[in-house]
């Protein structure tokens, strides 16, 4: 009977040790799950921030628009004075043909552009001077803005041959802004109009 009591006491001691070890095991397991949960949360939060930066902030930065001016603004004058790229022929500014203020501008999405879209208007008077070219350009801008309801003249640049066999290049929307010259390519190309006389 003494032996059975000793063995029953030792088995009780073993049971107590097992219960204490089990409690320690459960506590370690709970801590481990807590750490894993925190790490998963931190990773998901980091990924969310990265996706916001990539798809929202960067996307918006390519769609910057210039506010709608009612008169030529400092912004418009500054845009008209962009320096020409090296090796570029003389390009006359918007002010040289007294362009109307644009109502809105969107930046090109691809720089440098990979395409140039050329439109040619034929059948105009072959004996023209600079004033006639400017009148044609202003007429085109009026049509694009008043009839088509576009924000500005559709082309980035306009080429005009005058009666002295000289070619003048006039700035339309310019180097950096989306034109309205070819639906699928507007945001990644420059549009050029040629008045052929």
Secondary structure, DSSP 8 states (H G I E B T S, - for coil): -HHHHHHHHHHHHHHHHHHHHHHHHHHHHHHHHHHHHHHHHHHHHHHHHHHHIIIIIHHHHTT-EE---SS--HHHHHHHT----TT---EE-GGGGT----S-EEB-SSSS-SEEEEEEE-S--SS--HHHHHHHHHHHHHIIIIIS--SS-S-SEEEEE-TTS-EEEEESS-SSB--SS-GGGGGGEEEEEEE--
